[in-house]
């Protein structure tokens, strides 16, 4: 344990170790991704893909090990339901920090298939992260606004079709797709700006989840409703973690069935759209109450 060191020493040391960990596993994944491009042999890809997924999980495990090395942190992980590495999951977590991504990757290790994130196209330029995600066949989304579609109507449905094609490769290998339903990380300022009806969450963006379900159809076995909480480090969990001041991490996972009524044409069917929004808002209300209960139990 290095948490006895002052933050002024822990921060540069921990940052260096985390960057080195990302560079190591990210570099290896990118290298194997280039091999896949040079040698487009399906049999070879079938060998490399599981290895690359394992490397991503190793990144998460090593990153969390570094967090434990530099922080006196209490871990509270609860899983309600059965998980399998042979199933397909849509994971829907709340989003508090970049730290969430590390924790969710580590959570998957030896529990369920390696996660895939739906990423904005701009993230391809983030060092190691962008090209690593590309090598791991993560979908890069090109979303079009309603105004853009009105101006270029021939592109209507193109974003869903492009994502659906990207997800075709997931049909042969069990996969966990992560969708941050709130669209961005929670901050008090965003909470006020969006006039959120929830105490601890931003309003969920139903279109993104419906987009994912429309793109992948009936593929998902279950939905993973994941609740993340940093009760003692709510303001700056990532910075506190790097500085050795992360005290407690709460991860609550509930395995939910995929109801066929969740899959439909959200963008053109008003009846389905209303029903889907009611379902998602109800799920978020339950999550908000759970967070309140968890915080109350810790006081």
C-alpha positions as CSV (number, residue, x, y, z in Angstrom):
1,X,0.0,0.0,0.0
2,X,1.3,3.4,-1.0
3,X,-1.6,5.4,0.3
4,X,0.5,6.6,3.3
5,X,2.4,8.8,0.8
6,X,1.2,12.5,0.4
7,X,-1.0,13.2,-2.5
8,X,1.7,15.4,-4.1
9,X,3.8,12.2,-4.5
10,X,1.1,9.7,-5.1
11,X,-0.4,11.7,-8.0
12,X,2.6,11.7,-10.4
13,X,3.5,8.2,-9.5
14,X,0.0,6.8,-9.9
15,X,-0.6,8.8,-13.1
16,X,2.7,7.4,-14.6
17,X,1.7,3.8,-13.7
18,X,-1.8,4.2,-15.1
19,X,-0.5,5.7,-18.4
20,X,2.1,2.9,-18.6
21,X,-0.6,0.3,-18.1
22,X,-2.8,1.9,-20.8
23,X,0.2,2.2,-23.2
24,X,1.2,-1.5,-22.7
25,X,-2.2,-3.1,-23.2
26,X,-3.4,-0.5,-25.7
27,X,-0.2,-0.8,-27.7
28,X,-0.5,-4.6,-27.9
29,X,-4.1,-4.4,-28.9
30,X,-3.4,-1.9,-31.6
31,X,-0.5,-4.0,-32.9
32,X,-2.7,-7.1,-33.2
33,X,-5.4,-4.9,-34.8
34,X,-2.9,-3.9,-37.5
35,X,-2.1,-7.6,-38.0
36,X,-5.8,-8.2,-38.7
37,X,-5.8,-5.5,-41.3
38,X,-2.7,-6.9,-43.1
39,X,-3.8,-10.5,-42.9
40,X,-7.6,-10.5,-43.4
41,X,-7.9,-14.2,-42.7
42,X,-11.1,-15.2,-40.8
43,X,-9.4,-18.1,-39.0
44,X,-6.6,-15.8,-37.8
45,X,-9.1,-13.2,-36.6
46,X,-11.0,-15.9,-34.7
47,X,-7.8,-16.6,-32.8
48,X,-6.8,-12.9,-32.3
49,X,-10.1,-11.5,-31.2
50,X,-10.4,-13.5,-27.9
51,X,-6.8,-12.7,-27.1
52,X,-7.4,-9.0,-27.7
53,X,-10.5,-9.0,-25.5
54,X,-8.5,-10.7,-22.8
55,X,-5.9,-8.0,-23.1
56,X,-8.5,-5.3,-22.5
57,X,-9.7,-7.2,-19.4
58,X,-6.1,-7.4,-18.2
59,X,-5.9,-3.6,-18.6
60,X,-8.9,-3.2,-16.4
61,X,-7.7,-5.7,-13.8
62,X,-4.2,-4.1,-13.7
63,X,-5.7,-0.6,-13.5
64,X,-7.8,-1.5,-10.5
65,X,-4.8,-3.2,-8.9
66,X,-3.0,0.1,-9.1
67,X,-6.0,1.8,-7.6
68,X,-5.9,-0.6,-4.6
69,X,-2.1,-0.1,-4.3
70,X,-2.4,3.7,-4.0
71,X,-5.7,4.1,-2.2
72,X,-7.3,2.8,1.0
73,X,-10.5,2.0,-0.8
74,X,-13.5,-0.1,0.4
75,X,-15.2,-2.1,-2.4
76,X,-18.8,-2.9,-2.2
77,X,-19.9,-5.0,-5.2
78,X,-23.4,-6.5,-5.3
79,X,-24.7,-8.7,-8.2
80,X,-28.4,-9.7,-8.3
81,X,-28.9,-12.4,-10.8
82,X,-26.9,-14.9,-12.7
83,X,-24.1,-13.9,-15.1
84,X,-22.5,-15.9,-17.8
85,X,-19.6,-15.5,-20.2
86,X,-21.7,-17.2,-22.9
87,X,-24.5,-14.5,-23.0
88,X,-25.0,-11.2,-24.7
89,X,-25.7,-8.2,-22.5
90,X,-26.7,-4.6,-22.9
91,X,-25.2,-2.7,-19.9
92,X,-26.9,0.5,-18.8
93,X,-24.9,2.3,-16.0
94,X,-25.2,5.8,-14.7
95,X,-22.1,7.8,-15.5
96,X,-20.1,9.8,-12.9
97,X,-16.5,9.8,-14.0
98,X,-13.9,8.4,-16.5
99,X,-13.2,6.0,-13.6
100,X,-16.5,4.3,-14.5
101,X,-14.9,2.8,-17.6
102,X,-12.0,1.2,-15.8
103,X,-14.3,-0.3,-13.2
104,X,-16.8,-1.7,-15.7
105,X,-14.0,-3.3,-17.7
106,X,-12.6,-4.9,-14.5
107,X,-16.1,-5.9,-13.5
108,X,-16.4,-8.0,-16.6
109,X,-13.3,-10.1,-15.9
110,X,-14.3,-13.7,-15.3
111,X,-18.0,-12.7,-15.0
112,X,-19.4,-11.8,-18.4
113,X,-18.1,-11.1,-22.0
114,X,-15.6,-8.3,-22.6
115,X,-17.5,-5.0,-22.9
116,X,-17.8,-3.0,-26.1
117,X,-18.6,0.7,-25.9
118,X,-20.6,2.7,-28.5
119,X,-18.2,5.6,-29.2
120,X,-18.4,9.0,-30.8
121,X,-16.4,9.2,-34.0
122,X,-14.2,12.0,-32.5
123,X,-12.8,9.6,-29.9
124,X,-10.8,7.7,-32.5
125,X,-8.1,10.4,-32.0
126,X,-7.6,9.8,-28.3
127,X,-4.2,8.2,-27.9
128,X,-4.3,4.4,-27.4
129,X,-8.0,4.6,-26.5
130,X,-9.3,5.4,-30.0
131,X,-7.2,3.0,-32.0
132,X,-7.5,0.4,-29.3
133,X,-11.3,0.6,-29.5
134,X,-11.0,0.4,-33.3
135,X,-8.8,-2.7,-33.1
136,X,-11.4,-4.3,-30.7
137,X,-14.2,-3.7,-33.3
138,X,-16.1,-1.2,-31.1
139,X,-18.7,0.7,-33.1
140,X,-18.0,4.3,-33.8
141,X,-21.3,6.1,-34.1
142,X,-22.3,8.8,-36.5
143,X,-25.5,10.3,-35.1
144,X,-27.4,12.8,-37.2
145,X,-29.6,15.5,-35.6
146,X,-33.2,16.0,-36.6
147,X,-32.3,19.3,-38.3
148,X,-29.5,17.6,-40.3
149,X,-31.9,14.8,-41.4
150,X,-34.5,17.4,-42.5
151,X,-31.8,19.0,-44.6
152,X,-30.5,15.7,-46.0
153,X,-33.5,13.3,-45.9
154,X,-31.7,10.6,-47.8
155,X,-29.5,10.0,-44.7
156,X,-32.5,9.1,-42.6
157,X,-31.9,5.7,-40.9
158,X,-28.3,5.7,-42.1
159,X,-26.8,5.9,-38.6
160,X,-28.8,2.9,-37.4
161,X,-27.9,0.9,-40.5
162,X,-24.2,1.7,-40.1
163,X,-24.2,0.7,-36.5
164,X,-26.2,-2.5,-37.3
165,X,-23.5,-3.5,-39.8
166,X,-20.8,-2.8,-37.2
167,X,-22.6,-5.0,-34.7
168,X,-23.0,-8.0,-37.1
169,X,-19.6,-9.4,-35.9
170,X,-21.0,-9.6,-32.4
171,X,-23.5,-12.2,-33.4
172,X,-20.9,-15.0,-33.4
173,X,-19.2,-14.1,-30.1
174,X,-20.9,-13.3,-26.8
175,X,-20.5,-9.6,-26.1
176,X,-21.4,-6.9,-23.6
177,X,-22.4,-3.6,-25.1
178,X,-22.2,-0.6,-22.7
179,X,-24.5,2.4,-23.2
180,X,-24.2,5.4,-20.9
181,X,-27.9,6.3,-21.0
182,X,-27.4,9.8,-19.5
183,X,-25.3,10.8,-22.5
184,X,-22.5,12.4,-20.4
185,X,-21.0,12.4,-16.9
186,X,-23.1,13.7,-14.0
187,X,-22.2,17.1,-12.6
188,X,-24.4,19.3,-10.4
189,X,-24.2,21.9,-13.1
190,X,-25.6,19.5,-15.8
191,X,-28.2,18.4,-13.2
192,X,-29.5,21.9,-12.9
193,X,-29.2,22.8,-16.6
194,X,-31.3,19.7,-17.6
195,X,-33.8,20.3,-14.9
196,X,-33.4,16.7,-13.9
197,X,-36.4,15.1,-12.0
198,X,-34.0,12.8,-10.3
199,X,-32.0,13.5,-7.2
200,X,-28.7,11.8,-8.1
201,X,-29.0,11.2,-11.9
202,X,-29.3,13.1,-15.2
203,X,-32.4,12.4,-17.3
204,X,-31.9,9.3,-19.4
205,X,-31.8,9.7,-23.2
206,X,-34.2,7.1,-24.5
207,X,-33.2,7.5,-28.1
208,X,-29.7,6.2,-27.5
209,X,-30.9,3.0,-25.8
210,X,-33.6,2.5,-28.4
211,X,-30.9,3.1,-31.1
212,X,-28.8,0.3,-29.6
213,X,-31.6,-2.1,-29.3
214,X,-32.7,-1.3,-32.9
215,X,-29.2,-1.8,-34.2
216,X,-28.7,-5.2,-32.5
217,X,-32.2,-6.5,-32.6
218,X,-33.0,-9.6,-30.6
219,X,-29.4,-10.4,-29.9
220,X,-29.2,-9.4,-26.2
221,X,-29.8,-12.1,-23.6
222,X,-30.2,-9.7,-20.7
223,X,-29.9,-6.1,-19.7
224,X,-27.5,-5.3,-16.9
225,X,-28.7,-2.4,-14.8
226,X,-25.5,-1.1,-13.2
227,X,-25.5,1.6,-10.5
228,X,-22.1,3.2,-9.7
229,X,-21.5,5.4,-6.6
230,X,-18.4,7.1,-5.0
231,X,-20.1,8.2,-1.8
232,X,-17.1,9.8,-0.2
233,X,-15.6,11.3,-3.4
234,X,-18.7,12.6,-5.3
235,X,-17.1,15.7,-6.7
236,X,-13.9,14.5,-8.3
237,X,-13.6,10.7,-8.1
238,X,-11.0,10.4,-10.8
239,X,-8.7,13.1,-9.4
240,X,-9.2,11.7,-5.9
241,X,-8.3,8.2,-7.1
242,X,-5.1,9.4,-8.8
243,X,-4.2,11.3,-5.6
244,X,-4.7,8.3,-3.3
245,X,-7.9,9.8,-1.7
246,X,-10.5,7.4,-3.1
247,X,-12.3,5.9,0.0
248,X,-15.2,3.8,-1.2
249,X,-16.6,2.4,-4.5
250,X,-20.1,0.9,-4.8
251,X,-21.1,-1.2,-7.8
252,X,-24.6,-2.6,-7.9
253,X,-25.6,-4.9,-10.7
254,X,-29.1,-6.2,-11.5
255,X,-29.7,-8.7,-14.3
256,X,-32.9,-7.9,-16.1
257,X,-34.8,-9.8,-18.9
258,X,-35.0,-8.3,-22.3
259,X,-38.7,-7.7,-23.0
260,X,-39.6,-8.0,-26.7
261,X,-41.7,-4.8,-26.2
262,X,-38.4,-2.9,-25.8
263,X,-37.5,-3.4,-29.4
264,X,-39.2,-1.3,-32.0
265,X,-39.1,1.8,-34.3
266,X,-38.5,4.5,-31.7
267,X,-38.0,7.2,-34.3
268,X,-41.2,6.6,-36.4
269,X,-43.6,4.8,-34.0
270,X,-45.0,7.3,-31.5
271,X,-46.8,4.7,-29.5
272,X,-43.7,2.6,-29.1
273,X,-41.7,5.8,-28.3
274,X,-44.0,6.8,-25.5
275,X,-44.0,3.2,-24.0
276,X,-40.2,3.0,-24.2
277,X,-39.7,6.3,-22.5
278,X,-42.0,5.3,-19.7
279,X,-40.1,2.1,-19.2
280,X,-36.7,3.8,-19.2
281,X,-37.8,6.6,-16.9
282,X,-39.2,4.0,-14.5
283,X,-35.9,2.2,-14.5
284,X,-34.1,5.5,-13.7
285,X,-36.6,6.2,-10.9
286,X,-35.7,2.9,-9.3
287,X,-32.0,3.6,-9.7
288,X,-32.4,7.0,-8.1
289,X,-34.2,5.5,-5.1
290,X,-31.5,2.8,-4.8
291,X,-28.7,5.4,-4.7
292,X,-30.7,7.3,-2.0
293,X,-31.0,4.0,0.0
294,X,-27.3,3.2,-0.4
295,X,-26.3,6.7,0.7
296,X,-28.7,6.5,3.7
297,X,-27.3,3.2,4.8
298,X,-23.8,4.6,4.9
299,X,-24.6,7.5,7.1
